[in-house]
Amino acid sequence: MSVEEQIREQLIAGLAPVHLEVVNESHLHSVPPNSETHFRVVLVSDAFTGKRQVARHQQVYGLLEAQIQGPVHALALHTYSPPEWQAREQPAPASPDCLGGSKAESQGAQA
């Protein structure tokens, strides 16, 4: 089972989301092809109602502890309660461009 599938299954089992996006963004970073190290998660769950972002993220980190300890290097979390998600007039923010590793070095050389 892929890391992406593991993340998806853990979040579904632990938070019963009404909306879930798990996107492998590893290809946007300085990692080998077919890596599963960088993910973007948009998660809407009733479990987040009345909780601050820090508590929501801690809840997700707890569910994904094995993946975070292992192959996952970066996890961009966008967590919402259902009313917050419905009130949004746009999708969750996109991940920023990667400037790590060789990409940062090549940008510095161009400056």
VMD Tcl script that builds the backbone (N, CA, C; Angstrom):
set m [mol new atoms 333]
animate dup $m
set s [atomselect $m all]
$s set {name element resname resid chain x y z} {
  {N N MET 1 A 0.847 -1.171 0.000}
  {CA C MET 1 A 0.000 0.000 0.000}
  {C C MET 1 A 0.900 1.245 0.000}
  {N N SER 2 A 0.557 2.214 -0.802}
  {CA C SER 2 A 1.363 3.431 -0.895}
  {C C SER 2 A 1.205 4.274 0.372}
  {N N VAL 3 A 2.148 5.172 0.599}
  {CA C VAL 3 A 2.077 6.080 1.741}
  {C C VAL 3 A 0.824 6.954 1.621}
  {N N GLU 4 A 0.532 7.407 0.415}
  {CA C GLU 4 A -0.667 8.218 0.192}
  {C C GLU 4 A -1.926 7.458 0.614}
  {N N GLU 5 A -2.013 6.181 0.260}
  {CA C GLU 5 A -3.171 5.365 0.645}
  {C C GLU 5 A -3.221 5.164 2.158}
  {N N GLN 6 A -2.067 4.978 2.787}
  {CA C GLN 6 A -2.015 4.825 4.241}
  {C C GLN 6 A -2.538 6.083 4.928}
  {N N ILE 7 A -2.080 7.235 4.455}
  {CA C ILE 7 A -2.529 8.508 5.024}
  {C C ILE 7 A -4.046 8.633 4.884}
  {N N ARG 8 A -4.537 8.377 3.687}
  {CA C ARG 8 A -5.975 8.484 3.427}
  {C C ARG 8 A -6.767 7.560 4.369}
  {N N GLU 9 A -6.356 6.311 4.485}
  {CA C GLU 9 A -7.073 5.345 5.326}
  {C C GLU 9 A -7.056 5.745 6.793}
  {N N GLN 10 A -5.891 6.200 7.277}
  {CA C GLN 10 A -5.780 6.597 8.682}
  {C C GLN 10 A -6.701 7.787 8.983}
  {N N LEU 11 A -6.737 8.757 8.087}
  {CA C LEU 11 A -7.568 9.940 8.314}
  {C C LEU 11 A -9.057 9.621 8.231}
  {N N ILE 12 A -9.430 8.749 7.305}
  {CA C ILE 12 A -10.838 8.342 7.199}
  {C C ILE 12 A -11.262 7.600 8.463}
  {N N ALA 13 A -10.438 6.664 8.908}
  {CA C ALA 13 A -10.768 5.876 10.099}
  {C C ALA 13 A -10.801 6.731 11.363}
  {N N GLY 14 A -9.889 7.687 11.471}
  {CA C GLY 14 A -9.775 8.460 12.696}
  {C C GLY 14 A -10.631 9.701 12.780}
  {N N LEU 15 A -11.018 10.282 11.634}
  {CA C LEU 15 A -11.717 11.567 11.666}
  {C C LEU 15 A -13.009 11.613 10.861}
  {N N ALA 16 A -13.346 10.559 10.163}
  {CA C ALA 16 A -14.580 10.506 9.371}
  {C C ALA 16 A -14.821 11.807 8.611}
  {N N PRO 17 A -13.905 12.172 7.722}
  {CA C PRO 17 A -14.033 13.462 7.043}
  {C C PRO 17 A -15.238 13.528 6.110}
  {N N VAL 18 A -15.767 14.761 5.984}
  {CA C VAL 18 A -16.823 15.009 5.003}
  {C C VAL 18 A -16.187 15.448 3.676}
  {N N HIS 19 A -14.925 15.844 3.736}
  {CA C HIS 19 A -14.142 16.181 2.536}
  {C C HIS 19 A -12.689 15.867 2.854}
  {N N LEU 20 A -12.007 15.196 1.922}
  {CA C LEU 20 A -10.606 14.836 2.129}
  {C C LEU 20 A -9.868 14.871 0.803}
  {N N GLU 21 A -8.760 15.577 0.788}
  {CA C GLU 21 A -7.834 15.574 -0.339}
  {C C GLU 21 A -6.463 15.217 0.209}
  {N N VAL 22 A -5.841 14.209 -0.352}
  {CA C VAL 22 A -4.465 13.859 -0.017}
  {C C VAL 22 A -3.698 13.891 -1.326}
  {N N VAL 23 A -2.751 14.828 -1.424}
  {CA C VAL 23 A -2.016 15.036 -2.665}
  {C C VAL 23 A -0.532 14.824 -2.416}
  {N N ASN 24 A 0.055 13.919 -3.174}
  {CA C ASN 24 A 1.494 13.695 -3.101}
  {C C ASN 24 A 2.169 14.801 -3.912}
  {N N GLU 25 A 2.863 15.703 -3.227}
  {CA C GLU 25 A 3.548 16.808 -3.887}
  {C C GLU 25 A 5.059 16.596 -3.947}
  {N N SER 26 A 5.487 15.373 -3.756}
  {CA C SER 26 A 6.918 15.070 -3.732}
  {C C SER 26 A 7.617 15.479 -5.022}
  {N N HIS 27 A 6.933 15.342 -6.139}
  {CA C HIS 27 A 7.537 15.680 -7.433}
  {C C HIS 27 A 7.903 17.161 -7.547}
  {N N LEU 28 A 7.368 17.998 -6.655}
  {CA C LEU 28 A 7.666 19.428 -6.662}
  {C C LEU 28 A 8.931 19.753 -5.867}
  {N N HIS 29 A 9.555 18.741 -5.304}
  {CA C HIS 29 A 10.697 18.936 -4.415}
  {C C HIS 29 A 11.928 18.197 -4.941}
  {N N SER 30 A 13.047 18.458 -4.316}
  {CA C SER 30 A 14.309 17.843 -4.725}
  {C C SER 30 A 14.436 16.453 -4.100}
  {N N VAL 31 A 13.665 15.520 -4.633}
  {CA C VAL 31 A 13.674 14.138 -4.157}
  {C C VAL 31 A 13.723 13.215 -5.374}
  {N N PRO 32 A 14.106 11.959 -5.176}
  {CA C PRO 32 A 14.124 11.022 -6.304}
  {C C PRO 32 A 12.729 10.826 -6.907}
  {N N PRO 33 A 12.661 10.457 -8.179}
  {CA C PRO 33 A 11.363 10.179 -8.817}
  {C C PRO 33 A 10.565 9.140 -8.034}
  {N N ASN 34 A 9.265 9.281 -8.062}
  {CA C ASN 34 A 8.319 8.370 -7.407}
  {C C ASN 34 A 8.407 8.374 -5.884}
  {N N SER 35 A 8.967 9.428 -5.305}
  {CA C SER 35 A 9.041 9.536 -3.848}
  {C C SER 35 A 7.665 9.795 -3.255}
  {N N GLU 36 A 7.508 9.432 -2.006}
  {CA C GLU 36 A 6.292 9.730 -1.248}
  {C C GLU 36 A 6.736 10.361 0.069}
  {N N THR 37 A 7.199 11.604 -0.021}
  {CA C THR 37 A 7.775 12.286 1.131}
  {C C THR 37 A 7.086 13.599 1.482}
  {N N HIS 38 A 6.417 14.224 0.537}
  {CA C HIS 38 A 5.788 15.534 0.732}
  {C C HIS 38 A 4.308 15.439 0.352}
  {N N PHE 39 A 3.438 15.790 1.307}
  {CA C PHE 39 A 1.999 15.675 1.059}
  {C C PHE 39 A 1.265 16.940 1.468}
  {N N ARG 40 A 0.191 17.190 0.762}
  {CA C ARG 40 A -0.745 18.268 1.075}
  {C C ARG 40 A -2.073 17.607 1.409}
  {N N VAL 41 A -2.627 17.963 2.573}
  {CA C VAL 41 A -3.885 17.373 3.028}
  {C C VAL 41 A -4.891 18.492 3.296}
  {N N VAL 42 A -6.053 18.381 2.667}
  {CA C VAL 42 A -7.189 19.249 2.962}
  {C C VAL 42 A -8.217 18.342 3.624}
  {N N LEU 43 A -8.577 18.673 4.851}
  {CA C LEU 43 A -9.410 17.783 5.645}
  {C C LEU 43 A -10.524 18.576 6.319}
  {N N VAL 44 A -11.750 18.152 6.071}
  {CA C VAL 44 A -12.933 18.773 6.676}
  {C C VAL 44 A -13.616 17.708 7.525}
  {N N SER 45 A -13.747 17.997 8.818}
  {CA C SER 45 A -14.325 17.002 9.721}
  {C C SER 45 A -15.094 17.671 10.853}
  {N N ASP 46 A -16.174 17.033 11.265}
  {CA C ASP 46 A -16.920 17.493 12.435}
  {C C ASP 46 A -16.038 17.458 13.684}
  {N N ALA 47 A -15.034 16.596 13.689}
  {CA C ALA 47 A -14.133 16.478 14.838}
  {C C ALA 47 A -13.361 17.763 15.099}
  {N N PHE 48 A -13.291 18.656 14.119}
  {CA C PHE 48 A -12.551 19.909 14.267}
  {C C PHE 48 A -13.402 21.061 14.791}
  {N N THR 49 A -14.703 20.865 14.899}
  {CA C THR 49 A -15.594 21.927 15.362}
  {C C THR 49 A -15.201 22.364 16.767}
  {N N GLY 50 A -14.975 23.668 16.924}
  {CA C GLY 50 A -14.625 24.230 18.222}
  {C C GLY 50 A -13.166 24.073 18.610}
  {N N LYS 51 A -12.342 23.513 17.739}
  {CA C LYS 51 A -10.922 23.320 18.047}
  {C C LYS 51 A -10.079 24.326 17.287}
  {N N ARG 52 A -8.995 24.764 17.913}
  {CA C ARG 52 A -8.036 25.646 17.256}
  {C C ARG 52 A -7.181 24.836 16.287}
  {N N GLN 53 A -6.524 25.542 15.370}
  {CA C GLN 53 A -5.681 24.871 14.367}
  {C C GLN 53 A -4.621 23.981 15.016}
  {N N VAL 54 A -4.004 24.442 16.077}
  {CA C VAL 54 A -2.954 23.648 16.726}
  {C C VAL 54 A -3.507 22.303 17.193}
  {N N ALA 55 A -4.667 22.310 17.817}
  {CA C ALA 55 A -5.277 21.064 18.299}
  {C C ALA 55 A -5.662 20.155 17.130}
  {N N ARG 56 A -6.130 20.744 16.047}
  {CA C ARG 56 A -6.486 19.958 14.853}
  {C C ARG 56 A -5.238 19.275 14.282}
  {N N HIS 57 A -4.183 20.057 14.164}
  {CA C HIS 57 A -2.950 19.501 13.602}
  {C C HIS 57 A -2.375 18.420 14.513}
  {N N GLN 58 A -2.432 18.621 15.813}
  {CA C GLN 58 A -1.961 17.598 16.745}
  {C C GLN 58 A -2.760 16.314 16.591}
  {N N GLN 59 A -4.047 16.449 16.358}
  {CA C GLN 59 A -4.903 15.275 16.161}
  {C C GLN 59 A -4.476 14.512 14.902}
  {N N VAL 60 A -4.214 15.234 13.826}
  {CA C VAL 60 A -3.770 14.608 12.579}
  {C C VAL 60 A -2.391 13.972 12.764}
  {N N TYR 61 A -1.469 14.705 13.408}
  {CA C TYR 61 A -0.130 14.155 13.642}
  {C C TYR 61 A -0.202 12.860 14.453}
  {N N GLY 62 A -1.102 12.826 15.427}
  {CA C GLY 62 A -1.261 11.611 16.223}
  {C C GLY 62 A -1.712 10.428 15.383}
  {N N LEU 63 A -2.627 10.676 14.450}
  {CA C LEU 63 A -3.107 9.604 13.578}
  {C C LEU 63 A -2.046 9.138 12.584}
  {N N LEU 64 A -1.191 10.060 12.167}
  {CA C LEU 64 A -0.198 9.749 11.129}
  {C C LEU 64 A 1.210 9.599 11.697}
  {N N GLU 65 A 1.309 9.287 12.975}
  {CA C GLU 65 A 2.608 9.204 13.643}
  {C C GLU 65 A 3.583 8.272 12.921}
  {N N ALA 66 A 3.129 7.112 12.497}
  {CA C ALA 66 A 4.015 6.154 11.832}
  {C C ALA 66 A 4.552 6.711 10.515}
  {N N GLN 67 A 3.712 7.386 9.766}
  {CA C GLN 67 A 4.148 7.942 8.488}
  {C C GLN 67 A 5.108 9.120 8.703}
  {N N ILE 68 A 4.835 9.942 9.710}
  {CA C ILE 68 A 5.684 11.096 9.988}
  {C C ILE 68 A 7.042 10.647 10.525}
  {N N GLN 69 A 7.061 9.598 11.300}
  {CA C GLN 69 A 8.319 9.046 11.812}
  {C C GLN 69 A 9.125 8.381 10.703}
  {N N GLY 70 A 8.435 7.959 9.648}
  {CA C GLY 70 A 9.087 7.213 8.577}
  {C C GLY 70 A 9.273 8.025 7.320}
  {N N PRO 71 A 8.515 7.702 6.293}
  {CA C PRO 71 A 8.806 8.270 4.975}
  {C C PRO 71 A 8.380 9.724 4.761}
  {N N VAL 72 A 7.430 10.238 5.542}
  {CA C VAL 72 A 6.910 11.578 5.279}
  {C C VAL 72 A 7.853 12.634 5.856}
  {N N HIS 73 A 8.315 13.503 4.988}
  {CA C HIS 73 A 9.225 14.586 5.373}
  {C C HIS 73 A 8.457 15.882 5.623}
  {N N ALA 74 A 7.404 16.122 4.850}
  {CA C ALA 74 A 6.631 17.356 4.970}
  {C C ALA 74 A 5.150 17.066 4.775}
  {N N LEU 75 A 4.351 17.728 5.613}
  {CA C LEU 75 A 2.909 17.534 5.573}
  {C C LEU 75 A 2.244 18.899 5.702}
  {N N ALA 76 A 1.676 19.385 4.606}
  {CA C ALA 76 A 0.956 20.658 4.618}
  {C C ALA 76 A -0.497 20.360 4.967}
  {N N LEU 77 A -0.951 20.891 6.098}
  {CA C LEU 77 A -2.301 20.611 6.572}
  {C C LEU 77 A -3.200 21.826 6.443}
  {N N HIS 78 A -4.383 21.593 5.900}
  {CA C HIS 78 A -5.430 22.604 5.807}
  {C C HIS 78 A -6.669 21.956 6.414}
  {N N THR 79 A -6.979 22.319 7.650}
  {CA C THR 79 A -8.047 21.647 8.388}
  {C C THR 79 A -9.200 22.611 8.658}
  {N N TYR 80 A -10.410 22.101 8.462}
  {CA C TYR 80 A -11.612 22.931 8.587}
  {C C TYR 80 A -12.738 22.136 9.235}
  {N N SER 81 A -13.613 22.856 9.932}
  {CA C SER 81 A -14.881 22.270 10.348}
  {C C SER 81 A -15.815 22.408 9.143}
  {N N PRO 82 A -16.915 21.647 9.074}
  {CA C PRO 82 A -17.830 21.786 7.936}
  {C C PRO 82 A -18.349 23.213 7.732}
  {N N PRO 83 A -18.751 23.944 8.785}
  {CA C PRO 83 A -19.205 25.326 8.538}
  {C C PRO 83 A -18.082 26.227 7.989}
  {N N GLU 84 A -16.856 26.047 8.464}
  {CA C GLU 84 A -15.736 26.843 7.942}
  {C C GLU 84 A -15.503 26.549 6.465}
  {N N TRP 85 A -15.584 25.282 6.106}
  {CA C TRP 85 A -15.368 24.878 4.716}
  {C C TRP 85 A -16.465 25.453 3.820}
  {N N GLN 86 A -17.714 25.393 4.274}
  {CA C GLN 86 A -18.829 25.928 3.492}
  {C C GLN 86 A -18.724 27.436 3.329}
  {N N ALA 87 A -18.187 28.129 4.334}
  {CA C ALA 87 A -18.071 29.580 4.282}
  {C C ALA 87 A -16.934 30.052 3.375}
  {N N ARG 88 A -16.015 29.163 3.050}
  {CA C ARG 88 A -14.896 29.541 2.178}
  {C C ARG 88 A -15.415 29.842 0.776}
  {N N GLU 89 A -14.878 30.853 0.186}
  {CA C GLU 89 A -15.255 31.207 -1.177}
  {C C GLU 89 A -14.183 30.802 -2.175}
  {N N GLN 90 A -13.217 30.022 -1.700}
  {CA C GLN 90 A -12.109 29.569 -2.543}
  {C C GLN 90 A -11.591 28.255 -1.994}
  {N N PRO 91 A -10.849 27.508 -2.787}
  {CA C PRO 91 A -10.276 26.256 -2.281}
  {C C PRO 91 A -9.180 26.543 -1.262}
  {N N ALA 92 A -8.707 25.507 -0.622}
  {CA C ALA 92 A -7.600 25.644 0.330}
  {C C ALA 92 A -6.378 26.202 -0.390}
  {N N PRO 93 A -5.519 26.924 0.323}
  {CA C PRO 93 A -4.334 27.511 -0.321}
  {C C PRO 93 A -3.427 26.447 -0.938}
  {N N ALA 94 A -2.763 26.835 -2.001}
  {CA C ALA 94 A -1.796 25.935 -2.638}
  {C C ALA 94 A -0.513 25.924 -1.818}
  {N N SER 95 A 0.254 24.879 -1.951}
  {CA C SER 95 A 1.543 24.802 -1.271}
  {C C SER 95 A 2.523 25.758 -1.931}
  {N N PRO 96 A 3.430 26.338 -1.148}
  {CA C PRO 96 A 4.428 27.236 -1.734}
  {C C PRO 96 A 5.438 26.455 -2.573}
  {N N ASP 97 A 6.115 27.161 -3.460}
  {CA C ASP 97 A 7.170 26.532 -4.249}
  {C C ASP 97 A 8.287 26.067 -3.331}
  {N N CYS 98 A 8.882 24.954 -3.666}
  {CA C CYS 98 A 9.996 24.410 -2.903}
  {C C CYS 98 A 11.269 25.164 -3.265}
  {N N LEU 99 A 12.015 25.569 -2.254}
  {CA C LEU 99 A 13.314 26.202 -2.484}
  {C C LEU 99 A 14.408 25.439 -1.746}
  {N N GLY 100 A 14.146 24.190 -1.422}
  {CA C GLY 100 A 15.126 23.392 -0.693}
  {C C GLY 100 A 16.082 22.674 -1.622}
  {N N GLY 101 A 17.144 22.178 -1.044}
  {CA C GLY 101 A 18.103 21.365 -1.788}
  {C C GLY 101 A 18.687 22.077 -2.977}
  {N N SER 102 A 18.810 21.381 -4.079}
  {CA C SER 102 A 19.467 21.928 -5.264}
  {C C SER 102 A 18.690 23.078 -5.885}
  {N N LYS 103 A 17.375 23.150 -5.675}
  {CA C LYS 103 A 16.590 24.250 -6.230}
  {C C LYS 103 A 17.012 25.573 -5.587}
  {N N ALA 104 A 17.248 25.572 -4.270}
  {CA C ALA 104 A 17.671 26.792 -3.587}
  {C C ALA 104 A 19.054 27.209 -4.058}
  {N N GLU 105 A 19.924 26.241 -4.270}
  {CA C GLU 105 A 21.275 26.534 -4.713}
  {C C GLU 105 A 21.246 27.142 -6.112}
  {N N SER 106 A 20.423 26.624 -7.019}
  {CA C SER 106 A 20.382 27.154 -8.383}
  {C C SER 106 A 19.748 28.537 -8.406}
  {N N GLN 107 A 18.790 28.812 -7.490}
  {CA C GLN 107 A 18.175 30.140 -7.428}
  {C C GLN 107 A 19.198 31.160 -6.944}
  {N N GLY 108 A 20.021 30.760 -5.957}
  {CA C GLY 108 A 21.042 31.661 -5.434}
  {C C GLY 108 A 22.097 31.960 -6.478}
  {N N ALA 109 A 22.389 30.999 -7.333}
  {CA C ALA 109 A 23.405 31.191 -8.368}
  {C C ALA 109 A 22.911 32.152 -9.433}
  {N N GLN 110 A 21.577 32.230 -9.629}
  {CA C GLN 110 A 21.025 33.110 -10.646}
  {C C GLN 110 A 20.943 34.556 -10.159}
  {N N ALA 111 A 20.909 34.751 -8.850}
  {CA C ALA 111 A 20.735 36.099 -8.297}
  {C C ALA 111 A 21.972 36.958 -8.454}
}
mol reanalyze $m
mol bondsrecalc $m
mol representation Tube
mol addrep $m
